[in-house]
Amino acid sequence: MKEEKETIVMWSQASSILPTMVGHTIVIHSGKEHIPIYITNPMIGRKLGEFMPTRHFTSYENARKDTKSRR
């Protein structure tokens, strides 16, 4: 029988990752939405906020489609 790990919801990005968290999925609030992060061994001792994407890259194509005058 497979043991189910529960998802933990957190709002603090400044919390440190402990060895007991390995294998769990922690959902962290980014200020706008909750983002799930799966905890692995190399993450121990670091902060949860280090694994939060803060910017979303759209593409450079949007700049090429801009037809406004640059003058």
Predicted model as a PDB file, atoms N, CA, C, CB and O in Angstrom, pLDDT in the B-factor column:
MODEL        1                                                                  
ATOM      1  N   MET A   1       0.832  -1.177   0.000  1.00 47.00           N  
ATOM      2  CA  MET A   1       0.000   0.000   0.000  1.00 47.00           C  
ATOM      3  C   MET A   1       0.878   1.243   0.000  1.00 47.00           C  
ATOM      4  CB  MET A   1      -0.947  -0.003   1.204  1.00 47.00           C  
ATOM      5  O   MET A   1       1.783   1.369   0.825  1.00 47.00           O  
ATOM      6  N   LYS A   2       0.615   2.147  -0.912  1.00 56.00           N  
ATOM      7  CA  LYS A   2       1.417   3.358  -1.047  1.00 56.00           C  
ATOM      8  C   LYS A   2       0.990   4.387   0.010  1.00 56.00           C  
ATOM      9  CB  LYS A   2       1.276   3.950  -2.478  1.00 56.00           C  
ATOM     10  O   LYS A   2      -0.196   4.651   0.206  1.00 56.00           O  
ATOM     11  N   GLU A   3       1.981   4.949   0.672  1.00 64.00           N  
ATOM     12  CA  GLU A   3       1.694   5.945   1.703  1.00 64.00           C  
ATOM     13  C   GLU A   3       1.535   7.312   1.047  1.00 64.00           C  
ATOM     14  CB  GLU A   3       2.819   5.976   2.781  1.00 64.00           C  
ATOM     15  O   GLU A   3       2.425   7.758   0.323  1.00 64.00           O  
ATOM     16  N   GLU A   4       0.415   7.977   1.294  1.00 63.00           N  
ATOM     17  CA  GLU A   4       0.137   9.290   0.708  1.00 63.00           C  
ATOM     18  C   GLU A   4       0.741  10.380   1.579  1.00 63.00           C  
ATOM     19  CB  GLU A   4      -1.385   9.512   0.542  1.00 63.00           C  
ATOM     20  O   GLU A   4       0.521  10.409   2.790  1.00 63.00           O  
ATOM     21  N   LYS A   5       1.508  11.284   0.956  1.00 67.00           N  
ATOM     22  CA  LYS A   5       2.048  12.444   1.651  1.00 67.00           C  
ATOM     23  C   LYS A   5       1.072  13.588   1.467  1.00 67.00           C  
ATOM     24  CB  LYS A   5       3.470  12.820   1.125  1.00 67.00           C  
ATOM     25  O   LYS A   5       0.579  13.812   0.361  1.00 67.00           O  
ATOM     26  N   GLU A   6       0.785  14.316   2.538  1.00 74.00           N  
ATOM     27  CA  GLU A   6      -0.172  15.405   2.436  1.00 74.00           C  
ATOM     28  C   GLU A   6       0.504  16.681   1.944  1.00 74.00           C  
ATOM     29  CB  GLU A   6      -0.843  15.649   3.785  1.00 74.00           C  
ATOM     30  O   GLU A   6       1.709  16.865   2.112  1.00 74.00           O  
ATOM     31  N   THR A   7      -0.278  17.541   1.345  1.00 85.00           N  
ATOM     32  CA  THR A   7       0.201  18.820   0.871  1.00 85.00           C  
ATOM     33  C   THR A   7       0.062  19.826   2.005  1.00 85.00           C  
ATOM     34  CB  THR A   7      -0.577  19.282  -0.394  1.00 85.00           C  
ATOM     35  O   THR A   7      -0.986  19.908   2.645  1.00 85.00           O  
ATOM     36  N   ILE A   8       1.125  20.593   2.254  1.00 86.00           N  
ATOM     37  CA  ILE A   8       1.142  21.566   3.334  1.00 86.00           C  
ATOM     38  C   ILE A   8       1.084  22.957   2.710  1.00 86.00           C  
ATOM     39  CB  ILE A   8       2.412  21.396   4.239  1.00 86.00           C  
ATOM     40  O   ILE A   8       1.879  23.268   1.823  1.00 86.00           O  
ATOM     41  N   VAL A   9       0.152  23.799   3.163  1.00 91.00           N  
ATOM     42  CA  VAL A   9       0.000  25.151   2.640  1.00 91.00           C  
ATOM     43  C   VAL A   9       0.712  26.108   3.587  1.00 91.00           C  
ATOM     44  CB  VAL A   9      -1.509  25.534   2.478  1.00 91.00           C  
ATOM     45  O   VAL A   9       0.467  26.090   4.793  1.00 91.00           O  
ATOM     46  N   MET A  10       1.602  26.950   3.038  1.00 89.00           N  
ATOM     47  CA  MET A  10       2.348  27.917   3.848  1.00 89.00           C  
ATOM     48  C   MET A  10       2.306  29.289   3.194  1.00 89.00           C  
ATOM     49  CB  MET A  10       3.810  27.460   4.041  1.00 89.00           C  
ATOM     50  O   MET A  10       2.181  29.404   1.975  1.00 89.00           O  
ATOM     51  N   TRP A  11       2.410  30.318   4.009  1.00 91.00           N  
ATOM     52  CA  TRP A  11       2.470  31.683   3.495  1.00 91.00           C  
ATOM     53  C   TRP A  11       3.848  32.284   3.705  1.00 91.00           C  
ATOM     54  CB  TRP A  11       1.411  32.552   4.165  1.00 91.00           C  
ATOM     55  O   TRP A  11       4.151  33.325   3.122  1.00 91.00           O  
ATOM     56  N   SER A  12       4.685  31.669   4.513  1.00 90.00           N  
ATOM     57  CA  SER A  12       5.996  32.212   4.841  1.00 90.00           C  
ATOM     58  C   SER A  12       7.062  31.704   3.879  1.00 90.00           C  
ATOM     59  CB  SER A  12       6.371  31.856   6.272  1.00 90.00           C  
ATOM     60  O   SER A  12       7.345  30.508   3.825  1.00 90.00           O  
ATOM     61  N   GLN A  13       7.650  32.628   3.119  1.00 89.00           N  
ATOM     62  CA  GLN A  13       8.734  32.261   2.213  1.00 89.00           C  
ATOM     63  C   GLN A  13      10.074  32.284   2.939  1.00 89.00           C  
ATOM     64  CB  GLN A  13       8.768  33.205   1.004  1.00 89.00           C  
ATOM     65  O   GLN A  13      11.073  31.815   2.393  1.00 89.00           O  
ATOM     66  N   ALA A  14      10.118  32.819   4.157  1.00 91.00           N  
ATOM     67  CA  ALA A  14      11.360  32.929   4.918  1.00 91.00           C  
ATOM     68  C   ALA A  14      11.638  31.686   5.765  1.00 91.00           C  
ATOM     69  CB  ALA A  14      11.310  34.152   5.810  1.00 91.00           C  
ATOM     70  O   ALA A  14      12.652  31.635   6.460  1.00 91.00           O  
ATOM     71  N   SER A  15      10.767  30.697   5.719  1.00 91.00           N  
ATOM     72  CA  SER A  15      10.948  29.477   6.508  1.00 91.00           C  
ATOM     73  C   SER A  15      12.058  28.609   5.915  1.00 91.00           C  
ATOM     74  CB  SER A  15       9.631  28.681   6.579  1.00 91.00           C  
ATOM     75  O   SER A  15      12.182  28.491   4.696  1.00 91.00           O  
ATOM     76  N   SER A  16      12.854  28.009   6.785  1.00 93.00           N  
ATOM     77  CA  SER A  16      13.926  27.115   6.348  1.00 93.00           C  
ATOM     78  C   SER A  16      13.375  25.727   6.077  1.00 93.00           C  
ATOM     79  CB  SER A  16      15.045  27.047   7.401  1.00 93.00           C  
ATOM     80  O   SER A  16      12.385  25.312   6.679  1.00 93.00           O  
ATOM     81  N   ILE A  17      14.020  25.016   5.168  1.00 93.00           N  
ATOM     82  CA  ILE A  17      13.617  23.653   4.835  1.00 93.00           C  
ATOM     83  C   ILE A  17      14.366  22.688   5.752  1.00 93.00           C  
ATOM     84  CB  ILE A  17      13.899  23.329   3.327  1.00 93.00           C  
ATOM     85  O   ILE A  17      15.594  22.717   5.823  1.00 93.00           O  
ATOM     86  N   LEU A  18      13.629  21.848   6.443  1.00 93.00           N  
ATOM     87  CA  LEU A  18      14.186  20.885   7.388  1.00 93.00           C  
ATOM     88  C   LEU A  18      14.202  19.486   6.768  1.00 93.00           C  
ATOM     89  CB  LEU A  18      13.375  20.885   8.705  1.00 93.00           C  
ATOM     90  O   LEU A  18      13.459  19.221   5.823  1.00 93.00           O  
ATOM     91  N   PRO A  19      15.048  18.581   7.297  1.00 93.00           N  
ATOM     92  CA  PRO A  19      15.094  17.213   6.755  1.00 93.00           C  
ATOM     93  C   PRO A  19      13.761  16.469   6.851  1.00 93.00           C  
ATOM     94  CB  PRO A  19      16.151  16.421   7.478  1.00 93.00           C  
ATOM     95  O   PRO A  19      13.520  15.553   6.065  1.00 93.00           O  
ATOM     96  N   THR A  20      12.902  16.833   7.781  1.00 92.00           N  
ATOM     97  CA  THR A  20      11.611  16.141   7.909  1.00 92.00           C  
ATOM     98  C   THR A  20      10.644  16.530   6.789  1.00 92.00           C  
ATOM     99  CB  THR A  20      10.977  16.452   9.271  1.00 92.00           C  
ATOM    100  O   THR A  20       9.623  15.867   6.603  1.00 92.00           O  
ATOM    101  N   MET A  21      10.948  17.589   6.043  1.00 90.00           N  
ATOM    102  CA  MET A  21      10.089  18.046   4.951  1.00 90.00           C  
ATOM    103  C   MET A  21      10.352  17.309   3.643  1.00 90.00           C  
ATOM    104  CB  MET A  21      10.277  19.527   4.739  1.00 90.00           C  
ATOM    105  O   MET A  21       9.552  17.415   2.713  1.00 90.00           O  
ATOM    106  N   VAL A  22      11.453  16.565   3.548  1.00 91.00           N  
ATOM    107  CA  VAL A  22      11.832  15.892   2.305  1.00 91.00           C  
ATOM    108  C   VAL A  22      10.748  14.904   1.891  1.00 91.00           C  
ATOM    109  CB  VAL A  22      13.187  15.167   2.466  1.00 91.00           C  
ATOM    110  O   VAL A  22      10.296  14.086   2.693  1.00 91.00           O  
ATOM    111  N   GLY A  23      10.340  14.991   0.634  1.00 91.00           N  
ATOM    112  CA  GLY A  23       9.318  14.099   0.106  1.00 91.00           C  
ATOM    113  C   GLY A  23       7.925  14.690   0.135  1.00 91.00           C  
ATOM    114  O   GLY A  23       7.001  14.115  -0.440  1.00 91.00           O  
ATOM    115  N   HIS A  24       7.755  15.819   0.788  1.00 91.00           N  
ATOM    116  CA  HIS A  24       6.451  16.471   0.861  1.00 91.00           C  
ATOM    117  C   HIS A  24       6.330  17.532  -0.227  1.00 91.00           C  
ATOM    118  CB  HIS A  24       6.235  17.100   2.251  1.00 91.00           C  
ATOM    119  O   HIS A  24       7.332  18.057  -0.714  1.00 91.00           O  
ATOM    120  N   THR A  25       5.116  17.833  -0.593  1.00 93.00           N  
ATOM    121  CA  THR A  25       4.840  18.947  -1.488  1.00 93.00           C  
ATOM    122  C   THR A  25       4.316  20.084  -0.625  1.00 93.00           C  
ATOM    123  CB  THR A  25       3.814  18.554  -2.620  1.00 93.00           C  
ATOM    124  O   THR A  25       3.314  19.937   0.074  1.00 93.00           O  
ATOM    125  N   ILE A  26       5.001  21.214  -0.681  1.00 92.00           N  
ATOM    126  CA  ILE A  26       4.609  22.377   0.100  1.00 92.00           C  
ATOM    127  C   ILE A  26       4.104  23.433  -0.867  1.00 92.00           C  
ATOM    128  CB  ILE A  26       5.796  22.917   0.965  1.00 92.00           C  
ATOM    129  O   ILE A  26       4.767  23.756  -1.853  1.00 92.00           O  
ATOM    130  N   VAL A  27       2.929  23.968  -0.578  1.00 93.00           N  
ATOM    131  CA  VAL A  27       2.324  24.984  -1.425  1.00 93.00           C  
ATOM    132  C   VAL A  27       2.583  26.330  -0.758  1.00 93.00           C  
ATOM    133  CB  VAL A  27       0.781  24.727  -1.638  1.00 93.00           C  
ATOM    134  O   VAL A  27       2.141  26.562   0.368  1.00 93.00           O  
ATOM    135  N   ILE A  28       3.301  27.224  -1.453  1.00 92.00           N  
ATOM    136  CA  ILE A  28       3.710  28.509  -0.884  1.00 92.00           C  
ATOM    137  C   ILE A  28       2.978  29.631  -1.592  1.00 92.00           C  
ATOM    138  CB  ILE A  28       5.239  28.707  -0.992  1.00 92.00           C  
ATOM    139  O   ILE A  28       2.830  29.613  -2.814  1.00 92.00           O  
ATOM    140  N   HIS A  29       2.522  30.606  -0.825  1.00 90.00           N  
ATOM    141  CA  HIS A  29       1.813  31.757  -1.398  1.00 90.00           C  
ATOM    142  C   HIS A  29       2.830  32.759  -1.926  1.00 90.00           C  
ATOM    143  CB  HIS A  29       0.879  32.426  -0.342  1.00 90.00           C  
ATOM    144  O   HIS A  29       3.736  33.170  -1.201  1.00 90.00           O  
ATOM    145  N   SER A  30       2.682  33.150  -3.183  1.00 85.00           N  
ATOM    146  CA  SER A  30       3.631  34.062  -3.815  1.00 85.00           C  
ATOM    147  C   SER A  30       3.190  35.515  -3.738  1.00 85.00           C  
ATOM    148  CB  SER A  30       3.831  33.674  -5.254  1.00 85.00           C  
ATOM    149  O   SER A  30       3.860  36.390  -4.287  1.00 85.00           O  
ATOM    150  N   GLY A  31       2.092  35.786  -3.075  1.00 85.00           N  
ATOM    151  CA  GLY A  31       1.543  37.123  -3.027  1.00 85.00           C  
ATOM    152  C   GLY A  31       0.364  37.261  -3.956  1.00 85.00           C  
ATOM    153  O   GLY A  31      -0.473  38.148  -3.791  1.00 85.00           O  
ATOM    154  N   LYS A  32       0.301  36.372  -4.941  1.00 85.00           N  
ATOM    155  CA  LYS A  32      -0.788  36.390  -5.916  1.00 85.00           C  
ATOM    156  C   LYS A  32      -1.514  35.050  -5.973  1.00 85.00           C  
ATOM    157  CB  LYS A  32      -0.252  36.749  -7.297  1.00 85.00           C  
ATOM    158  O   LYS A  32      -2.738  34.995  -6.096  1.00 85.00           O  
ATOM    159  N   GLU A  33      -0.742  33.978  -5.882  1.00 88.00           N  
ATOM    160  CA  GLU A  33      -1.304  32.634  -5.986  1.00 88.00           C  
ATOM    161  C   GLU A  33      -0.463  31.657  -5.177  1.00 88.00           C  
ATOM    162  CB  GLU A  33      -1.385  32.185  -7.460  1.00 88.00           C  
ATOM    163  O   GLU A  33       0.633  31.998  -4.734  1.00 88.00           O  
ATOM    164  N   HIS A  34      -0.970  30.446  -4.984  1.00 90.00           N  
ATOM    165  CA  HIS A  34      -0.222  29.395  -4.295  1.00 90.00           C  
ATOM    166  C   HIS A  34       0.508  28.544  -5.334  1.00 90.00           C  
ATOM    167  CB  HIS A  34      -1.169  28.512  -3.417  1.00 90.00           C  
ATOM    168  O   HIS A  34      -0.088  28.107  -6.318  1.00 90.00           O  
ATOM    169  N   ILE A  35       1.801  28.313  -5.107  1.00 91.00           N  
ATOM    170  CA  ILE A  35       2.622  27.557  -6.047  1.00 91.00           C  
ATOM    171  C   ILE A  35       3.177  26.326  -5.330  1.00 91.00           C  
ATOM    172  CB  ILE A  35       3.779  28.440  -6.625  1.00 91.00           C  
ATOM    173  O   ILE A  35       3.820  26.467  -4.290  1.00 91.00           O  
ATOM    174  N   PRO A  36       2.940  25.100  -5.872  1.00 92.00           N  
ATOM    175  CA  PRO A  36       3.448  23.884  -5.222  1.00 92.00           C  
ATOM    176  C   PRO A  36       4.933  23.664  -5.508  1.00 92.00           C  
ATOM    177  CB  PRO A  36       2.648  22.665  -5.684  1.00 92.00           C  
ATOM    178  O   PRO A  36       5.406  23.870  -6.626  1.00 92.00           O  
ATOM    179  N   ILE A  37       5.654  23.240  -4.470  1.00 92.00           N  
ATOM    180  CA  ILE A  37       7.080  22.929  -4.600  1.00 92.00           C  
ATOM    181  C   ILE A  37       7.323  21.588  -3.927  1.00 92.00           C  
ATOM    182  CB  ILE A  37       7.984  24.055  -3.968  1.00 92.00           C  
ATOM    183  O   ILE A  37       6.965  21.403  -2.764  1.00 92.00           O  
ATOM    184  N   TYR A  38       7.933  20.643  -4.656  1.00 93.00           N  
ATOM    185  CA  TYR A  38       8.257  19.332  -4.105  1.00 93.00           C  
ATOM    186  C   TYR A  38       9.642  19.424  -3.467  1.00 93.00           C  
ATOM    187  CB  TYR A  38       8.209  18.211  -5.212  1.00 93.00           C  
ATOM    188  O   TYR A  38      10.593  19.851  -4.122  1.00 93.00           O  
ATOM    189  N   ILE A  39       9.767  19.033  -2.208  1.00 93.00           N  
ATOM    190  CA  ILE A  39      11.006  19.166  -1.449  1.00 93.00           C  
ATOM    191  C   ILE A  39      11.891  17.935  -1.657  1.00 93.00           C  
ATOM    192  CB  ILE A  39      10.704  19.365   0.052  1.00 93.00           C  
ATOM    193  O   ILE A  39      11.437  16.803  -1.496  1.00 93.00           O  
ATOM    194  N   THR A  40      13.171  18.169  -2.020  1.00 93.00           N  
ATOM    195  CA  THR A  40      14.153  17.099  -2.202  1.00 93.00           C  
ATOM    196  C   THR A  40      15.353  17.340  -1.288  1.00 93.00           C  
ATOM    197  CB  THR A  40      14.606  17.011  -3.687  1.00 93.00           C  
ATOM    198  O   THR A  40      15.437  18.390  -0.652  1.00 93.00           O  
ATOM    199  N   ASN A  41      16.272  16.398  -1.212  1.00 94.00           N  
ATOM    200  CA  ASN A  41      17.433  16.488  -0.317  1.00 94.00           C  
ATOM    201  C   ASN A  41      18.330  17.703  -0.551  1.00 94.00           C  
ATOM    202  CB  ASN A  41      18.253  15.256  -0.455  1.00 94.00           C  
ATOM    203  O   ASN A  41      18.749  18.312   0.433  1.00 94.00           O  
ATOM    204  N   PRO A  42      18.652  18.094  -1.776  1.00 93.00           N  
ATOM    205  CA  PRO A  42      19.544  19.258  -1.948  1.00 93.00           C  
ATOM    206  C   PRO A  42      18.952  20.579  -1.453  1.00 93.00           C  
ATOM    207  CB  PRO A  42      19.902  19.402  -3.400  1.00 93.00           C  
ATOM    208  O   PRO A  42      19.675  21.568  -1.332  1.00 93.00           O  
ATOM    209  N   MET A  43      17.662  20.609  -1.170  1.00 92.00           N  
ATOM    210  CA  MET A  43      17.011  21.849  -0.714  1.00 92.00           C  
ATOM    211  C   MET A  43      17.145  22.080   0.791  1.00 92.00           C  
ATOM    212  CB  MET A  43      15.542  21.822  -1.085  1.00 92.00           C  
ATOM    213  O   MET A  43      16.803  23.160   1.273  1.00 92.00           O  
ATOM    214  N   ILE A  44      17.633  21.093   1.542  1.00 93.00           N  
ATOM    215  CA  ILE A  44      17.703  21.194   3.005  1.00 93.00           C  
ATOM    216  C   ILE A  44      18.606  22.349   3.410  1.00 93.00           C  
ATOM    217  CB  ILE A  44      18.215  19.873   3.623  1.00 93.00           C  
ATOM    218  O   ILE A  44      19.706  22.507   2.882  1.00 93.00           O  
ATOM    219  N   GLY A  45      18.128  23.155   4.353  1.00 93.00           N  
ATOM    220  CA  GLY A  45      18.895  24.279   4.877  1.00 93.00           C  
ATOM    221  C   GLY A  45      18.673  25.579   4.141  1.00 93.00           C  
ATOM    222  O   GLY A  45      19.142  26.625   4.590  1.00 93.00           O  
ATOM    223  N   ARG A  46      17.974  25.546   3.029  1.00 94.00           N  
ATOM    224  CA  ARG A  46      17.700  26.765   2.278  1.00 94.00           C  
ATOM    225  C   ARG A  46      16.307  27.274   2.627  1.00 94.00           C  
ATOM    226  CB  ARG A  46      17.826  26.518   0.754  1.00 94.00           C  
ATOM    227  O   ARG A  46      15.566  26.610   3.352  1.00 94.00           O  
ATOM    228  N   LYS A  47      15.950  28.442   2.118  1.00 93.00           N  
ATOM    229  CA  LYS A  47      14.652  29.050   2.407  1.00 93.00           C  
ATOM    230  C   LYS A  47      13.646  28.663   1.327  1.00 93.00           C  
ATOM    231  CB  LYS A  47      14.776  30.592   2.507  1.00 93.00           C  
ATOM    232  O   LYS A  47      14.018  28.420   0.178  1.00 93.00           O  
ATOM    233  N   LEU A  48      12.377  28.609   1.703  1.00 90.00           N  
ATOM    234  CA  LEU A  48      11.326  28.249   0.752  1.00 90.00           C  
ATOM    235  C   LEU A  48      11.217  29.270  -0.377  1.00 90.00           C  
ATOM    236  CB  LEU A  48       9.985  28.123   1.470  1.00 90.00           C  
ATOM    237  O   LEU A  48      10.929  28.899  -1.515  1.00 90.00           O  
ATOM    238  N   GLY A  49      11.439  30.534  -0.084  1.00 89.00           N  
ATOM    239  CA  GLY A  49      11.318  31.593  -1.075  1.00 89.00           C  
ATOM    240  C   GLY A  49      12.348  31.515  -2.185  1.00 89.00           C  
ATOM    241  O   GLY A  49      12.151  32.120  -3.239  1.00 89.00           O  
ATOM    242  N   GLU A  50      13.448  30.786  -1.984  1.00 90.00           N  
ATOM    243  CA  GLU A  50      14.483  30.653  -3.016  1.00 90.00           C  
ATOM    244  C   GLU A  50      13.985  29.844  -4.220  1.00 90.00           C  
ATOM    245  CB  GLU A  50      15.734  29.990  -2.425  1.00 90.00           C  
ATOM    246  O   GLU A  50      14.560  29.936  -5.304  1.00 90.00           O  
ATOM    247  N   PHE A  51      12.951  29.075  -4.043  1.00 87.00           N  
ATOM    248  CA  PHE A  51      12.445  28.207  -5.102  1.00 87.00           C  
ATOM    249  C   PHE A  51      11.164  28.744  -5.728  1.00 87.00           C  
ATOM    250  CB  PHE A  51      12.202  26.819  -4.559  1.00 87.00           C  
ATOM    251  O   PHE A  51      10.494  28.037  -6.480  1.00 87.00           O  
ATOM    252  N   MET A  52      10.820  30.001  -5.417  1.00 85.00           N  
ATOM    253  CA  MET A  52       9.618  30.638  -5.950  1.00 85.00           C  
ATOM    254  C   MET A  52       9.964  31.426  -7.205  1.00 85.00           C  
ATOM    255  CB  MET A  52       8.970  31.561  -4.894  1.00 85.00           C  
ATOM    256  O   MET A  52      10.824  32.306  -7.156  1.00 85.00           O  
ATOM    257  N   PRO A  53       9.323  31.138  -8.314  1.00 80.00           N  
ATOM    258  CA  PRO A  53       9.541  31.977  -9.493  1.00 80.00           C  
ATOM    259  C   PRO A  53       8.886  33.336  -9.265  1.00 80.00           C  
ATOM    260  CB  PRO A  53       8.974  31.299 -10.778  1.00 80.00           C  
ATOM    261  O   PRO A  53       7.712  33.415  -8.903  1.00 80.00           O  
ATOM    262  N   THR A  54       9.654  34.402  -9.479  1.00 73.00           N  
ATOM    263  CA  THR A  54       9.116  35.735  -9.214  1.00 73.00           C  
ATOM    264  C   THR A  54       8.747  36.468 -10.492  1.00 73.00           C  
ATOM    265  CB  THR A  54      10.116  36.555  -8.429  1.00 73.00           C  
ATOM    266  O   THR A  54       7.954  37.409 -10.449  1.00 73.00           O  
ATOM    267  N   ARG A  55       9.288  36.071 -11.606  1.00 75.00           N  
ATOM    268  CA  ARG A  55       8.994  36.708 -12.885  1.00 75.00           C  
ATOM    269  C   ARG A  55       8.541  35.652 -13.879  1.00 75.00           C  
ATOM    270  CB  ARG A  55      10.229  37.473 -13.423  1.00 75.00           C  
ATOM    271  O   ARG A  55       8.952  34.494 -13.803  1.00 75.00           O  
ATOM    272  N   HIS A  56       7.697  36.059 -14.807  1.00 73.00           N  
ATOM    273  CA  HIS A  56       7.220  35.146 -15.843  1.00 73.00           C  
ATOM    274  C   HIS A  56       7.655  35.688 -17.197  1.00 73.00           C  
ATOM    275  CB  HIS A  56       5.667  34.974 -15.781  1.00 73.00           C  
ATOM    276  O   HIS A  56       7.225  36.766 -17.608  1.00 73.00           O  
ATOM    277  N   PHE A  57       8.504  34.945 -17.884  1.00 72.00           N  
ATOM    278  CA  PHE A  57       9.001  35.349 -19.188  1.00 72.00           C  
ATOM    279  C   PHE A  57       7.924  35.089 -20.232  1.00 72.00           C  
ATOM    280  CB  PHE A  57      10.310  34.598 -19.542  1.00 72.00           C  
ATOM    281  O   PHE A  57       7.462  33.957 -20.376  1.00 72.00           O  
ATOM    282  N   THR A  58       7.522  36.117 -20.957  1.00 71.00           N  
ATOM    283  CA  THR A  58       6.521  35.929 -22.002  1.00 71.00           C  
ATOM    284  C   THR A  58       7.216  35.529 -23.293  1.00 71.00           C  
ATOM    285  CB  THR A  58       5.678  37.216 -22.208  1.00 71.00           C  
ATOM    286  O   THR A  58       7.123  34.370 -23.696  1.00 71.00           O  
ATOM    287  N   SER A  59       7.898  36.431 -23.942  1.00 71.00           N  
ATOM    288  CA  SER A  59       8.758  36.133 -25.084  1.00 71.00           C  
ATOM    289  C   SER A  59       9.230  37.442 -25.684  1.00 71.00           C  
ATOM    290  CB  SER A  59       8.016  35.269 -26.147  1.00 71.00           C  
ATOM    291  O   SER A  59       8.716  38.512 -25.357  1.00 71.00           O  
ATOM    292  N   TYR A  60      10.202  37.348 -26.556  1.00 72.00           N  
ATOM    293  CA  TYR A  60      10.689  38.532 -27.238  1.00 72.00           C  
ATOM    294  C   TYR A  60       9.842  38.839 -28.464  1.00 72.00           C  
ATOM    295  CB  TYR A  60      12.146  38.353 -27.635  1.00 72.00           C  
ATOM    296  O   TYR A  60       9.967  39.915 -29.048  1.00 72.00           O  
ATOM    297  N   GLU A  61       8.988  37.911 -28.858  1.00 68.00           N  
ATOM    298  CA  GLU A  61       8.142  38.117 -30.033  1.00 68.00           C  
ATOM    299  C   GLU A  61       7.177  39.274 -29.831  1.00 68.00           C  
ATOM    300  CB  GLU A  61       7.366  36.848 -30.356  1.00 68.00           C  
ATOM    301  O   GLU A  61       6.812  39.946 -30.796  1.00 68.00           O  
ATOM    302  N   ASN A  62       6.758  39.519 -28.599  1.00 61.00           N  
ATOM    303  CA  ASN A  62       5.848  40.619 -28.331  1.00 61.00           C  
ATOM    304  C   ASN A  62       6.509  41.958 -28.665  1.00 61.00           C  
ATOM    305  CB  ASN A  62       5.397  40.595 -26.865  1.00 61.00           C  
ATOM    306  O   ASN A  62       5.828  42.890 -29.093  1.00 61.00           O  
ATOM    307  N   ALA A  63       7.804  42.061 -28.479  1.00 63.00           N  
ATOM    308  CA  ALA A  63       8.510  43.298 -28.797  1.00 63.00           C  
ATOM    309  C   ALA A  63       8.576  43.496 -30.315  1.00 63.00           C  
ATOM    310  CB  ALA A  63       9.932  43.280 -28.192  1.00 63.00           C  
ATOM    311  O   ALA A  63       8.516  44.632 -30.787  1.00 63.00           O  
ATOM    312  N   ARG A  64       8.698  42.422 -31.076  1.00 63.00           N  
ATOM    313  CA  ARG A  64       8.758  42.531 -32.536  1.00 63.00           C  
ATOM    314  C   ARG A  64       7.405  42.890 -33.131  1.00 63.00           C  
ATOM    315  CB  ARG A  64       9.256  41.227 -33.143  1.00 63.00           C  
ATOM    316  O   ARG A  64       7.344  43.531 -34.180  1.00 63.00           O  
ATOM    317  N   LYS A  65       6.330  42.491 -32.482  1.00 64.00           N  
ATOM    318  CA  LYS A  65       4.995  42.767 -32.997  1.00 64.00           C  
ATOM    319  C   LYS A  65       4.555  44.209 -32.714  1.00 64.00           C  
ATOM    320  CB  LYS A  65       3.997  41.792 -32.391  1.00 64.00           C  
ATOM    321  O   LYS A  65       3.520  44.658 -33.206  1.00 64.00           O  
ATOM    322  N   ASP A  66       5.346  44.919 -31.924  1.00 62.00           N  
ATOM    323  CA  ASP A  66       5.010  46.299 -31.590  1.00 62.00           C  
ATOM    324  C   ASP A  66       5.171  47.173 -32.819  1.00 62.00           C  
ATOM    325  CB  ASP A  66       5.889  46.819 -30.435  1.00 62.00           C  
ATOM    326  O   ASP A  66       6.273  47.297 -33.353  1.00 62.00           O  
ATOM    327  N   THR A  67       4.078  47.784 -33.274  1.00 65.00           N  
ATOM    328  CA  THR A  67       4.125  48.583 -34.503  1.00 65.00           C  
ATOM    329  C   THR A  67       4.120  50.076 -34.221  1.00 65.00           C  
ATOM    330  CB  THR A  67       2.955  48.233 -35.396  1.00 65.00           C  
ATOM    331  O   THR A  67       4.004  50.864 -35.159  1.00 65.00           O  
ATOM    332  N   LYS A  68       4.239  50.493 -32.979  1.00 66.00           N  
ATOM    333  CA  LYS A  68       4.232  51.907 -32.640  1.00 66.00           C  
ATOM    334  C   LYS A  68       5.528  52.575 -33.086  1.00 66.00           C  
ATOM    335  CB  LYS A  68       4.027  52.095 -31.135  1.00 66.00           C  
ATOM    336  O   LYS A  68       6.583  51.944 -33.150  1.00 66.00           O  
ATOM    337  N   SER A  69       5.427  53.844 -33.388  1.00 63.00           N  
ATOM    338  CA  SER A  69       6.608  54.602 -33.793  1.00 63.00           C  
ATOM    339  C   SER A  69       7.539  54.787 -32.597  1.00 63.00           C  
ATOM    340  CB  SER A  69       6.204  55.975 -34.385  1.00 63.00           C  
ATOM    341  O   SER A  69       7.080  54.963 -31.468  1.00 63.00           O  
ATOM    342  N   ARG A  70       8.829  54.746 -32.843  1.00 63.00           N  
ATOM    343  CA  ARG A  70       9.811  54.905 -31.765  1.00 63.00           C  
ATOM    344  C   ARG A  70      10.313  56.344 -31.650  1.00 63.00           C  
ATOM    345  CB  ARG A  70      10.991  53.966 -31.992  1.00 63.00           C  
ATOM    346  O   ARG A  70      11.200  56.617 -30.842  1.00 63.00           O  
ATOM    347  N   ARG A  71       9.772  57.258 -32.431  1.00 63.00           N  
ATOM    348  CA  ARG A  71      10.245  58.648 -32.390  1.00 63.00           C  
ATOM    349  C   ARG A  71       9.544  59.466 -31.374  1.00 63.00           C  
ATOM    350  CB  ARG A  71      10.090  59.291 -33.710  1.00 63.00           C  
ATOM    351  O   ARG A  71       9.837  60.652 -31.227  1.00 63.00           O  
TER     352      ARG A  71                                                      
ENDMDL                                                                          
END                                                                             
